[in-house]
Amino acid sequence: MSTETLDNAFDLFRKFTKSDKETLELIKVFRNTVDEEVQRSVRTKVQTLSTKEDVSEVRHEISNLEIRMTAKFGDTIKWMFLFWVGQLGAMFGFLYYFLK
């Protein structure tokens, strides 16, 4: 806290207390509370930040997922092609049978 802020706080708290000693004690309590709140806020923000290791781990997982999805996509295309060939064979077989 800046000195100007503490001076303003001192003047404000002086209205509610009887002596300067009580005012100083109240300011100490106020300052400790503010410091604790700032430290708690910083700890919370540090816990939610990701590190370079976290980011590289996520990138690795995404690349593995892309590889697996590519493999599944290739399998899907292969089976689709086989079913299309089967359908064409069946269709030409029916046409040959009905036109003969």
N, C-alpha and C positions, 0 to 999 in steps of 0.2 A: 504494500500500500504506500502511496506517496504521502509525504509529510503534510501536504495541503489537505488531503482526504482525512488524515488523522486529526488535524486541527479542526476541521469542520465537524468530525465525529465528536471530538472533545467538547466543542461548544454545544452540540446537540445533546450529548449525554449529561452535560453539566445542568441542564434544565430539569433533569429527572432525578438527580442525586443531590445530597446535601453538602458533600465536601469534594475537594479535588482528588482526594485519595480514593474515594468511592468511584469517582469518574474514571480514574486511571485503571482501577480494577475492572470496571465494566468494559473499558476499551480493550484491556488485555483479553478478557473473555471473548469479546467481539472479534478481535484479531485472530485468536486461536481458532474460533469457529470458522472464520473465513478461510484461514490457512488449511484447516482440515477439509473443508468443502472443495477447495482448489485441488488438494492432493487426491481426494476421492475422484474428482472429475478427470484428473490426469490419468490415474490408474485405470479408470473405465475406458478412456480413449486408447490407452496403450494396449489393453486387452483386446480391443476390437481391431487394431491395426494388423495388417498382414506383413509378414517378412518376405524377403526374397525367396527363402526356402519354401514358404507356403505357396507363393505364386508359381515357382518352378514345379512344385508337386501337382498343382492344379493343371498346369500346362501339360505335364506328363500324362495325367489321367485323361485329359481331353484328346491327346494324340492317340492314346491306346483305344479310346472309344471310337475315334475316327477310323482306325485300322479295323476294328471289329465291325463297324458299320459298313465299311467298304467290302469286307469279306462277305457279310450277309447280303449286301446289295448284289454282289457278283453271283452268289448262289441263287438269289431270286431271279436274276436275268437268265441264268442257265436253265432253271426249271420252267420259266415262262417260255423260253425258246422251245424246249422239249414239248410242252403242251401245245404250242402253236403248230409245231410240225405234226404232232398227233392229230390235231383238229383238221389240218389241211389234208392229211392222209385219209381220215375218216370222211371228210367232205368229198374228196375226189373219188373215194371208193363208192359212196352212195351215188354220185353223179354217173360213174361208170356203170353201176348196176342198173340205174333207172333208164339211162340212155341206150343201153344195149338191147 
